[in-house]
Each structure stands twice: as C-alpha cells, then as structure tokens.
Amino acid sequence: MLDRSRVWVVVLMMTVSLWGWAGESGNPQLTVFVIERAGTPGRVLTDAERTAAQVFRQAGVDVGWVNCDERKPEAACEKISQADLIVHVIPRARTLSGEVFGVAFVENSAGVYADVFVDSIQRLHEQDRTVSLSPILGDVLAHEVGHLLLGSNAHSREGIMQPHWQAEQLHSVAKGQMRFTKEQAIKMRARVSSLHNDQRDESMLVAMRD
C-alpha cells in the first residue's frame, strides 16, 4: 500500500492473467483487468496504463491492460480466470485514511486484487500541478500491481516501491525515474512465470478430466 503520511498499509485489488510464456520481447507477459468506477477520463486512464506498462517493461515484464465496464462487459472481461489480477479504480477508501493512494490484498506473499484511490492521487497531483495526473496514477498502478506480485513486505527505500510519496517522489514521477529495483524485477519475472505454469497445469488437469 502506498501513502504519503506516517502510516502505511498493504491491501490489493486487481486481476492479471498471462497471455503466454513470453512475447516477442522474450519477457513474461501479464494481463491486468481494470474496472474503473471513479469517472476517470478515458485518456487519463489510458496514459496512466501506458506509464505503468513502461515501468514493468523496464523490469522485464510485459503488461497488457483490459479496461472493463461492468455495465457492458466485453467478451474478454467475462473470461477472468483464477490466475488473473484485477484492479478497481475507485474514488476513495471507505475505511482507510485519505492519505492512502492504493491498497493491495495479499495472502501468502502474493495477491489477486488491488484498489487505487483517485481522490487521494488527485490531492497529491495538486501539490505540484507541473506533474500531470496520468503519470502519477500510472506509477500508483504499478506500485499496487507490484505488491500483488511481490507481497506485502515489498516496500523499499528507493524506486517505485517506496511507501511514502511526497515532493521528492513527484519529481521522480515527472522524470520517469520511478522504477523497480533489480531484485524486485527478478522476483516479479519469476512470479509471472509461475502464474503461467499454474494456469497451464490447471488447463492440463481439466483436459485430462474431460
């Protein structure tokens, strides 16, 4: 979880599935389903997802985003499996401090679901309007998905997994310098590959039963 005060929590809400073992880049691939409930403009969300995808690409993981409208779900959004990750973009947390930007729900060092709170991100944006909203939202998305892959104890003193974001972190966001550490990148690639193996093994078991 990410906040800008003294307190930090970790919870998650997001869905991710694998497209395959690796894409043309050779990187393991991950699909994240995003359910937007905060009225975020489409272009802002798309740019944020592009920012987050770039952060993961630098870590050696290719992420694809599927935007789902619960009122009119596309076919792709109706096929979320147990191996998938889901992110809900919502206005605010009901029970957490307004200083919290997101929460990831983690069990056994990994998770499936994450929430991102737009109102808190907007307030951070207002501290320095020279930094656009999209890259801040994108880096928060990457942070929370990072918890889903790395676990609740993934905070670090540097990079995108820092627990507290203020002016210094905003400057790094503006420069595109919020990244995962090498150790975090290695662990995430292994985690995504294991998700693929679990999904493949489950498919083989179903085929054998049939």
C-alpha positions as CSV (number, residue, x, y, z in Angstrom):
1,M,0.0,0.0,0.0
2,L,1.1,3.5,-0.6
3,D,0.6,6.7,1.3
4,R,2.3,10.0,2.0
5,S,2.0,10.1,5.8
6,R,3.5,8.1,8.7
7,V,1.1,5.2,8.4
8,W,1.1,2.6,5.6
9,V,-0.9,-0.4,4.9
10,V,-0.9,-3.1,2.3
11,V,-4.0,-4.4,0.6
12,L,-4.7,-5.3,-3.0
13,M,-7.4,-5.4,-5.7
14,M,-6.6,-6.2,-9.2
15,T,-6.7,-9.1,-11.8
16,V,-3.9,-10.3,-14.0
17,S,-3.6,-13.2,-16.5
18,L,-0.9,-14.4,-18.7
19,W,-1.1,-14.2,-22.5
20,G,1.7,-16.8,-22.9
21,W,5.1,-17.8,-21.7
22,A,6.7,-14.8,-23.4
23,G,6.0,-12.3,-26.0
24,E,8.2,-11.2,-28.9
25,S,10.4,-9.3,-26.5
26,G,11.1,-12.5,-24.6
27,N,9.6,-11.1,-21.5
28,P,6.9,-12.9,-19.5
29,Q,3.5,-11.4,-20.2
30,L,0.8,-10.3,-17.8
31,T,-2.7,-9.1,-18.4
32,V,-4.3,-6.8,-15.8
33,F,-8.1,-6.2,-15.8
34,V,-9.1,-2.7,-14.8
35,I,-12.5,-1.8,-13.5
36,E,-12.9,2.0,-13.4
37,R,-15.5,3.4,-11.0
38,A,-14.2,6.9,-10.3
39,G,-15.2,8.6,-13.5
40,T,-11.6,9.0,-14.6
41,P,-11.4,10.4,-18.2
42,G,-10.5,7.7,-20.7
43,R,-7.4,9.4,-22.0
44,V,-6.1,9.9,-18.5
45,L,-6.5,6.2,-17.7
46,T,-5.0,5.1,-21.0
47,D,-2.0,7.3,-20.5
48,A,-1.6,6.0,-16.9
49,E,-1.7,2.4,-18.1
50,R,0.9,3.2,-20.7
51,T,3.1,4.7,-18.0
52,A,2.7,1.7,-15.8
53,A,3.4,-0.7,-18.7
54,Q,6.7,1.1,-19.3
55,V,7.7,0.7,-15.7
56,F,7.1,-3.0,-15.9
57,R,8.8,-3.3,-19.3
58,Q,11.9,-1.8,-17.7
59,A,11.7,-4.6,-15.2
60,G,11.4,-7.3,-17.9
61,V,7.7,-7.9,-17.7
62,D,5.2,-7.0,-20.5
63,V,1.8,-5.9,-19.1
64,G,-1.4,-5.6,-21.1
65,W,-4.4,-3.7,-19.7
66,V,-8.0,-4.7,-20.3
67,N,-10.5,-2.0,-19.3
68,C,-13.8,-3.5,-18.2
69,D,-17.2,-1.7,-18.0
70,E,-19.3,-3.8,-15.6
71,R,-22.5,-2.5,-17.2
72,K,-21.4,-3.6,-20.7
73,P,-18.6,-6.2,-20.2
74,E,-16.7,-7.2,-23.3
75,A,-16.1,-10.8,-24.0
76,A,-12.5,-10.6,-22.7
77,C,-13.8,-9.2,-19.4
78,E,-16.1,-12.2,-18.9
79,K,-13.3,-14.7,-19.0
80,I,-11.2,-13.7,-16.0
81,S,-9.7,-16.8,-14.5
82,Q,-8.3,-17.7,-11.1
83,A,-4.8,-16.8,-12.5
84,D,-5.9,-13.3,-13.3
85,L,-5.3,-10.0,-11.4
86,I,-8.0,-7.3,-11.1
87,V,-7.6,-3.6,-10.3
88,H,-10.5,-1.4,-9.2
89,V,-10.0,2.3,-9.7
90,I,-12.4,4.0,-7.2
91,P,-12.9,7.5,-5.8
92,R,-11.8,6.8,-2.2
93,A,-11.2,4.2,0.5
94,R,-14.2,3.6,2.8
95,T,-12.2,2.8,5.9
96,L,-8.6,3.9,5.3
97,S,-7.0,7.3,5.7
98,G,-7.3,9.8,2.8
99,E,-3.5,9.8,2.7
100,V,-3.6,6.3,1.2
101,F,-3.3,6.1,-2.6
102,G,-3.9,2.4,-3.0
103,V,-4.3,-0.9,-1.3
104,A,-3.3,-4.5,-2.2
105,F,-4.9,-7.6,-0.8
106,V,-2.1,-10.0,-0.2
107,E,-2.1,-13.6,1.1
108,N,0.9,-16.0,1.2
109,S,3.3,-13.3,-0.3
110,A,1.1,-12.6,-3.3
111,G,-2.4,-11.3,-4.2
112,V,-5.1,-11.0,-6.9
113,Y,-7.0,-7.8,-6.1
114,A,-6.0,-4.2,-5.6
115,D,-7.7,-0.9,-5.2
116,V,-6.5,2.5,-6.4
117,F,-8.0,5.7,-4.9
118,V,-8.3,8.6,-7.3
119,D,-9.2,11.3,-4.9
120,S,-6.0,10.8,-2.9
121,I,-4.0,10.8,-6.1
122,Q,-5.7,14.0,-7.2
123,R,-4.7,15.7,-4.0
124,L,-1.1,14.6,-4.5
125,H,-1.3,16.0,-8.0
126,E,-2.5,19.3,-6.6
127,Q,0.7,19.7,-4.6
128,D,2.6,20.2,-7.9
129,R,0.5,20.8,-11.0
130,T,3.6,20.7,-13.2
131,V,3.3,16.9,-12.8
132,S,0.4,15.6,-14.9
133,L,-2.2,13.3,-13.2
134,S,-1.6,10.4,-15.7
135,P,2.0,9.6,-14.7
136,I,1.1,9.7,-11.0
137,L,-1.8,7.4,-11.5
138,G,0.3,5.2,-13.7
139,D,3.0,4.8,-11.1
140,V,0.5,4.1,-8.3
141,L,-1.0,1.4,-10.6
142,A,2.5,-0.1,-11.0
143,H,3.1,0.1,-7.2
144,E,0.0,-1.8,-6.3
145,V,0.4,-4.4,-9.0
146,G,3.9,-4.7,-7.7
147,H,2.5,-5.7,-4.3
148,L,0.4,-8.3,-5.9
149,L,3.5,-9.9,-7.4
150,L,6.0,-9.2,-4.7
151,G,3.9,-9.4,-1.5
152,S,3.1,-7.0,1.4
153,N,6.7,-6.6,2.5
154,A,7.9,-5.2,-0.8
155,H,8.4,-1.6,0.2
156,S,11.9,-0.3,-0.4
157,R,13.9,2.8,0.3
158,E,14.2,3.7,-3.3
159,G,12.3,3.3,-6.5
160,I,8.6,2.8,-7.2
161,M,8.0,0.6,-4.1
162,Q,8.7,3.4,-1.6
163,P,5.9,3.6,0.9
164,H,5.6,7.4,1.3
165,W,5.2,9.8,-1.7
166,Q,5.7,13.5,-1.4
167,A,7.6,16.2,-3.3
168,E,10.7,14.2,-3.9
169,Q,8.8,11.3,-5.3
170,L,6.7,13.6,-7.5
171,H,9.9,14.9,-9.1
172,S,10.9,11.3,-9.8
173,V,7.5,10.6,-11.3
174,A,7.8,13.7,-13.6
175,K,11.2,12.5,-14.8
176,G,10.0,8.9,-15.4
177,Q,12.5,7.6,-12.8
178,M,10.2,5.6,-10.6
179,R,11.3,2.0,-11.3
180,F,11.6,-1.4,-9.6
181,T,14.9,-2.5,-8.2
182,K,16.8,-5.3,-9.9
183,E,16.0,-7.7,-7.1
184,Q,12.3,-6.8,-7.4
185,A,12.4,-7.3,-11.2
186,I,13.9,-10.7,-10.8
187,K,11.3,-11.8,-8.3
188,M,8.4,-10.4,-10.4
189,R,9.5,-12.2,-13.5
190,A,9.7,-15.5,-11.6
191,R,6.2,-14.8,-10.1
192,V,4.6,-14.1,-13.5
193,S,6.2,-17.2,-14.9
194,S,4.9,-19.3,-12.0
195,L,1.4,-17.9,-12.7
196,H,1.7,-19.1,-16.3
197,N,2.8,-22.6,-15.1
198,D,-0.1,-22.8,-12.6
199,Q,-2.6,-21.8,-15.4
200,R,-1.1,-24.4,-17.8
201,D,-1.1,-27.1,-15.2
202,E,-4.8,-26.3,-14.4
203,S,-5.7,-26.5,-18.1
204,M,-4.0,-29.8,-18.5
205,L,-5.8,-31.2,-15.5
206,V,-9.2,-30.1,-16.8
207,A,-8.3,-31.7,-20.2
208,M,-7.4,-35.0,-18.5
209,R,-10.7,-35.0,-16.6
210,D,-12.6,-34.3,-19.8
